[in-house]
Amino acid sequence: MYTIRKTSKKQSAKNRLIAQSKQRLLNEYGCCQICGNRRSLQLAHLLPKGRYPEYYLESRNHALLCHECHELYDNDVDFRKSQTWAYNQIYQFAPLEAGRYFRIN
């Protein structure tokens, strides 16, 4: 039999902050911040949470992207480099990381 693990209070609080960030972006943009698509929208971490966990909850590290743009942003360096708005947004709170992740310096 499979038992469902309970979410800790600490993780629940983090999940609420992430959900609030997504809702704020939905209210502000309502579509993919790259292509304008309104379907399959996801909260994306501009600096990936696995590589930069310290920015996981930073609201300026969040963007609303469709599935296709999210995949391209995460996996295609040239596509990511073309997103100057994302670089500029990250640079405001993490300039060294912005340069590293966008492979500028």
N, C-alpha and C positions, 0 to 999 in steps of 0.2 A: 504494500500500500504506500502511496506517495503522500507525504505530509508537506504542507505549505509552510515555508519558513516565515516567521514574523519579521517585519521590518522594525529595526530599532528606532527609538525616538529620535536619535541624532540623524539617522538616514531619512526618516520621515520629514524632519524639518528641512533637510537639504532638498528633498523631492518637492516640497511645497515652494521653496524659493525658485527652483527650476521651472515649475509650473507657472508661477507668477511672472517670471521673465518671459516665458513663451506667450502668455496671455497679453502682456504688455506689447510685445512685438506684433502679435496678431492685431491688436487694436491700432497700433501705429502704422503698420505696413499692410497687413492683410494679404500679402502675396510674397513670393520668393524675392529676396532682396537683390538677386542677380538677374533673373530672367522675367520676373513678373508673373510666373505661373501661380495659380491659386489652388492647385491640387497637390496632394501628398506633402503638405508642409511639415517640416521637422525643425526642431531647435538644434542648431549646429553650434559647436564650440569652435571659434575661429582659431584659437590655439588648442590643439587636441588635449582632452582631459587625461589621456594616458601618458603623454609626454610632459605636460605642464599641469599637474593636478592642483597646484596652488591657485590656478585661475578658473577652476571648475565652477565656482559660484559667482564669479565676477560678471556682472550683467553686461559690461562693455565687451566681454568675450563671447557673447551670444549673438546669433543671427538667425533669421528665419529663412530657411532654404527649402526648395523642393528636393525630392529624392535625387533627381538627376544631377542638379547643381551641387548638392551635398557630396555625392560620390566624386564628381569631378574636382571639387575643392579639396577634398581629402587626399585624392590619389594622383592628381596631375599638377606637377609643379608649375608648368607653363600657364595652365589655367589659373592657378592660385596667384601667380605673379601678376596676372592681368587684372586682378581684383584690387585695385589701388585703394578703394574705399575701405576694404577689410584691413589692409596694411596700415592705413592712416588711423583707423579705429584702434587697432592693437598698439600702435606706436604711442598713443596717448598714455597708456598705463604700463606697457612693457616694451620699451624700445629695443633692448638687446634681443629679446625673444622674437620680436617682429622681424628683425633682420635675419636671425637664424632660420626661422620657420619659412620665410619667403626667400631664403638663400640669397640675400642681398649683400651681406658682409661675411 
